[in-house]
Amino acid sequence: MGKRRWTVVLVPHGSEPSRIVEVSYTVLKLAAGACVAVVLISLLLGYASVSRSVDISRAVKLEQENAALAAQIGELHGRMGSLSDTLQLIAQRDQQIRVLANLNPIDPQVRAAGI
């Protein structure tokens, strides 16, 4: 038995003669394999580019969130400084009132404990 072959008949619309093309089975398998390989490679490249663009957009969002959080930390740091100044002012007034009221001063360790 001879080699397997596919016969493709190309029939044009006009009065041109038909063409007959014979393709061996191995060439057909190679062409189909090449087409499958091209499709798989293009799918992989498409997936890689989409995932990379998603990663880039995610990184941009994370950078924006990081900047917002840094701004909030700066604001909280400023408020903590203001609160610390207010507490020092209250402690000074407490000492002045204790002197005026002839009371014993609070021990620094007790003041540090917040009592």
C-alpha positions in Angstrom: 0.0 0.0 0.0 1.3 3.5 -0.9 1.7 6.5 1.3 -1.5 8.1 2.5 -2.3 11.3 0.7 -5.0 14.0 0.7 -6.2 15.4 -2.5 -7.4 19.0 -2.5 -9.3 20.2 -5.6 -9.3 24.0 -6.0 -12.2 25.2 -8.2 -12.1 28.8 -9.2 -15.3 30.9 -10.0 -14.5 31.8 -13.5 -13.6 29.7 -16.5 -10.1 29.0 -15.2 -9.1 25.4 -14.9 -9.3 23.6 -11.6 -6.1 22.8 -9.7 -5.4 19.6 -7.9 -3.0 19.6 -5.0 -1.9 16.4 -3.3 -0.7 16.7 0.3 1.0 13.8 2.1 -0.4 12.8 5.5 2.9 13.6 7.3 3.0 17.1 5.8 -0.7 17.6 6.9 0.2 16.4 10.4 3.2 18.8 10.5 1.1 21.7 9.3 -1.6 21.0 11.9 1.0 20.6 14.6 2.6 24.0 13.6 -0.9 25.6 13.7 -1.6 24.2 17.2 1.9 25.4 18.3 1.3 28.9 16.9 -2.1 29.1 18.6 -0.7 27.9 22.0 2.2 30.4 21.8 -0.1 33.3 20.9 -2.4 32.3 23.8 0.6 32.2 26.2 1.9 35.5 25.0 -1.6 37.0 25.4 -2.0 35.7 28.9 1.5 37.0 29.8 0.8 40.5 28.5 -2.6 40.6 30.2 -1.3 39.4 33.5 1.6 41.8 33.3 -0.8 44.8 32.6 -2.9 43.6 35.6 0.2 43.5 37.8 1.2 47.0 36.6 -2.3 48.4 37.4 -2.2 46.7 40.8 1.2 48.2 41.5 -0.1 51.6 40.6 -3.1 51.2 42.9 -0.8 50.0 45.7 1.5 53.0 45.2 -1.5 55.3 45.5 -2.7 53.6 48.6 0.8 53.8 50.1 0.9 57.5 49.4 -2.5 58.0 51.1 -1.4 55.9 54.1 1.9 57.9 54.4 -0.2 61.2 54.4 -2.4 59.8 57.1 0.6 58.8 59.2 2.1 62.3 58.8 -1.2 63.8 59.9 -1.4 61.5 62.9 2.2 62.3 63.8 1.3 66.0 63.8 -1.7 65.4 66.0 0.4 63.3 68.4 2.9 66.2 68.7 0.1 68.6 69.4 -1.4 66.2 72.0 2.0 65.8 73.6 2.4 69.6 73.9 -1.1 69.9 75.4 -0.3 67.2 78.0 2.9 69.0 78.9 1.0 72.2 79.3 -1.6 70.5 81.5 1.3 69.0 83.7 2.8 72.4 84.1 -0.5 73.9 85.2 -1.0 71.0 87.6 2.3 71.8 89.2 1.4 75.5 89.5 -2.0 74.7 91.0 -0.4 72.2 93.5 2.1 74.9 94.5 -0.7 77.5 95.0 -2.9 75.0 96.9 0.1 74.0 99.1 -0.1 70.3 98.0 2.8 67.9 97.6 4.1 67.5 94.1 3.4 64.3 92.2 6.3 61.9 92.0 7.8 61.8 88.5 7.4 58.0 88.3 3.7 58.3 89.2 3.3 61.0 86.6 5.0 58.8 84.0 2.6 56.0 84.8 -0.3 58.4 84.1 -1.9 58.3 87.6 
